[in-house]
Amino acid sequence: MAEKLILPTEVKVCATCSYWDGERQVDTEMKLVVVSGECEGECLVQGTSKPGLHDVRKECDCIWEDLEPDDAPDGENQV
């Protein structure tokens, strides 16, 4: 059984990026991502396989984006 890791969504690794298409569980209420230590997935920006725990801070071609949904523009979603 693979070891599971729990990461805050703001940690800049592939598994916490909205452009990473790998196996993960996201708890939006607690703002946590749960992945296995060996997880891999495709970076939808670069089109290459990346380990989930890949540190993206020095990745030149990376446009890491937080898993948090964007705030609605003024006037939208109001009743």
N, C-alpha and C positions, 0 to 999 in steps of 0.2 A: 504494500500500500504506500502511495506517495505521500510525503510530508506536505501538509497544507500550510500556506503562509497567508497571513492577514495583513493587508497594506492599506494605509490611508489613501484615499483617491488622489490627493495632491502630490504623492510621491512620484517623481518623474521616471518611471520605468514603462516599458511597452505594455504591460498588463493593465496599467491604469489609464491608458490612452484610448480615446473614443475611436481611433483609427486602427486599433489592433483587433484582429479577428481570431482570437484564440479562446480556449475554454477557460472561463472564469465565472465566478458568482459575484454579483454586485449587490450590496446592501445600501440602497440609496438613502434610507433613513439614517443609518449610522455612518454613511460615507466611507464604506470599507469595500475592498476588493479581496476575494479569497481565490488563490490559485495554488496549484501544486508546484513544488520546487523545480520540476523538470518541464513545465509547460512551454509549448511553442505555439506560435500562430503567425498569421500573415499580416505584415504591415500593409494596410490598404493604400498608403501614400507611396511607399517605395516598391511595393509589389514583391517583397522578399520575405522569407521566413525569419522570424526573430524570436529569441527566447523571451518569455514573459518578464523575466527579471533583468532584462537588458537596460542598463542605465543610459538614458537618452540625453543627458545634459551636455555631452560633448559630441553628439551626433549631428553633423552638419546638414544632412538632408531631412532631418526630422522636423515635423510641425506638430509636436505633441499637443494634444488637446484634452483637457480635463473631461472626465465622464459626467460632470455636472451639466444639466441642461442649461441653455442660455436663458437669461431673463427675458420675459416677453417685452416687446417694445411698448412704449407708452400708448395707452388706449386699447390695447388688445387684451383679450381674456377678461374684460370687465363686464359686469352685468348692469 
